[in-house]
């Protein structure tokens, strides 16, 4: 019976080591993926808005949906 418990303790020690190593590997993989996504996000922002390109932006809805329309909200009285 003692050999069974010794075997079980070795299995537990191995699984804890495995999960610790797997956690480290998974952590680095996720860190790398997040870094790549952040760099891509920065690239999209710089390419899309860099070099004063935001000044050339044309809004297709500008003036069509104003926050205040004097014809709708005219003061009656």
C-alpha positions as CSV (number, residue, x, y, z in Angstrom):
1,X,0.0,0.0,0.0
2,X,2.9,2.3,0.7
3,X,4.2,1.9,-2.8
4,X,0.9,3.0,-4.2
5,X,1.0,6.2,-2.2
6,X,4.6,6.8,-3.2
7,X,3.6,6.2,-6.9
8,X,0.7,8.6,-6.5
9,X,2.9,11.3,-4.9
10,X,5.3,11.0,-7.9
11,X,2.3,11.3,-10.3
12,X,1.1,14.4,-8.5
13,X,4.6,16.0,-8.5
14,X,4.9,15.3,-12.2
15,X,1.5,16.8,-13.0
16,X,2.2,19.9,-10.9
17,X,5.5,20.3,-12.8
18,X,3.7,19.7,-16.1
19,X,1.0,22.3,-15.4
20,X,3.6,24.8,-14.2
21,X,5.6,24.4,-17.4
22,X,2.4,24.4,-19.5
23,X,1.3,27.6,-17.8
24,X,4.6,29.3,-18.5
25,X,4.5,28.3,-22.2
26,X,0.9,29.4,-22.5
27,X,1.7,32.7,-20.8
28,X,4.5,33.4,-23.3
29,X,2.3,32.4,-26.2
30,X,-0.5,34.7,-25.1
31,X,2.0,37.5,-24.4
32,X,3.4,37.2,-27.9
33,X,0.0,37.2,-29.5
34,X,-1.1,40.3,-27.5
35,X,2.1,42.1,-28.4
36,X,1.6,41.3,-32.1
37,X,-2.1,42.5,-31.9
38,X,-1.0,45.7,-30.2
39,X,1.7,46.4,-32.8
40,X,-0.8,45.8,-35.5
41,X,-3.3,48.1,-33.9
42,X,-0.6,50.9,-33.6
43,X,0.3,50.3,-37.3
44,X,-3.3,50.7,-38.4
45,X,-3.6,53.9,-36.4
46,X,-0.4,55.3,-37.8
47,X,-1.1,54.3,-41.4
48,X,-4.7,55.5,-41.2
49,X,-4.2,58.8,-39.3
50,X,-0.5,59.5,-39.8
51,X,0.9,62.3,-41.9
52,X,-2.2,64.5,-41.3
53,X,-4.4,62.2,-43.3
54,X,-7.1,62.9,-40.7
55,X,-7.5,66.4,-42.2
56,X,-8.5,64.9,-45.5
57,X,-11.3,62.8,-43.8
58,X,-14.8,63.3,-45.3
59,X,-17.7,62.3,-43.2
60,X,-20.6,60.9,-45.3
61,X,-23.2,61.9,-42.6
62,X,-21.8,65.3,-41.7
63,X,-24.7,67.8,-41.7
64,X,-27.3,65.2,-42.5
65,X,-28.0,64.3,-38.9
66,X,-27.4,67.4,-36.8
67,X,-27.7,67.3,-33.0
68,X,-29.8,70.4,-33.1
69,X,-32.2,71.0,-36.0
70,X,-33.8,74.5,-35.7
71,X,-36.8,73.4,-37.8
72,X,-37.7,70.6,-35.3
73,X,-36.8,72.4,-32.1
74,X,-38.1,75.9,-33.0
75,X,-39.5,77.9,-30.1
76,X,-43.2,78.3,-30.2
77,X,-44.7,80.9,-28.2
